[in-house]
Amino acid sequence: MTDPRADQQADRQADHRADPAPPARRPDASMTLLLEVMQRPLDPGYAEVHARRTAASHGSAGGVARPGRSTQVAVAIGAVAAGLALATAVVPLRAPGDEVSPAVALSAEITDRGEQADATVARIESLRAEIDAVQTEALTDDTGEVALLDRLQVASGAVPVTGPAVLLTLDNASTAGDPVAGDARDDEGAEDGRVIDVDLQIVVNGLWAAGAEAVAVDDVRLTSLAAIRNAGQAILVDQQPLQPPYEVVAIGDAAAMRTRFADSAAGRYLAGLQQNYGVRASVQGVDEARVPASGLLRLRYAAPAPAVGDGDGDGESSPDSTGTTDGAGTDAPGQDGGGR
């Protein structure tokens, strides 16, 4: 009787001897991908196409094949077409267009505006000359002289005036003193010894009454529209602040004006200021002095007030209508501004 385990072991040994030995494993088997990239960098399909194109381009003698005549013609036609297209696109860019650049347009506009301004200035000068001629003709008297025009220009302050004059200077007192009986100015709020606007108003009006033809205070021409006002510690003459001493220039007959001024109420008022408040004042006549023209002249003219029944339908006209074009009346001569 045989042993079954021994038989099984013998069978296994026989099978092992019958199987061939497995092939030996390559040492670089784990680097297959890297080897493939290094040994065959070009895909087999691309390599095959390259080989066919190379074989077709070489002749039987191994020289390089030249392109056919049809290919050369096609290339020449394509080059000519490309050149024509490029020229067609570039020519409009280099050619001057209808639209002018902004800088050129601005320069042309500046030139035009300058010419227009010059023409306007010339037109203004021409019209001004015509106005002067018409004005002179209208204001000429029967003798052919323009005496009326000269008087109006002097009275309105339109022209400077030179001639004999009275120089009157007013200055604050060096020290303030106690006023004596018979106060010369009825102003309890006035500071002792200081010249105020009322003092200057009375003195200027006294010079107008004495026969002055033109008056200026510190080179500020007085007209019917100029006023003398007080603003704090300063005196405003025609809206211009002045500082003491105040120099009043009155053009006219110097000797006659000095006599009339001394005998007038304004002269006595000035004497009271000197005696009671110590205000410093001097009056003297000179052979020639100059009064400048007014700095600002505004043409005004009057029109008749509407008659009764010509109003807004109520049958009455405004009782305080002045008839002036700007709705503001002028100061009366000798009132508040020394105007005449």
Secondary structure, DSSP 8 states (H G I E B T S, - for coil): ---HHHHHHHHHHHHHHHS-------TTGGGHHHHHHHH--S-HHHHHHHHHHHHHHB-TTS-B----HHHHHHHHHHHHHHHHHHHHHHHHHHS--SS--HHHHHHHHHHHHHHHHHHHHHHHHHHHHHHHHHHHHHH--TTS--HHHHHHHHHHT-S-EEEEEEEEEEE--SS-----SS-SS--TTS-TT---HHHHHHHHHHHHHTT-SEEEETTEE--TT--EEEETTEEEETTEEE-SSEEEEEES-HHHHHHHHHHSHHHHHHHHIIIII--EEEEEEEEEEEE---S------B-----TT-SSSSS---TT---BTTS-----TTSSS---
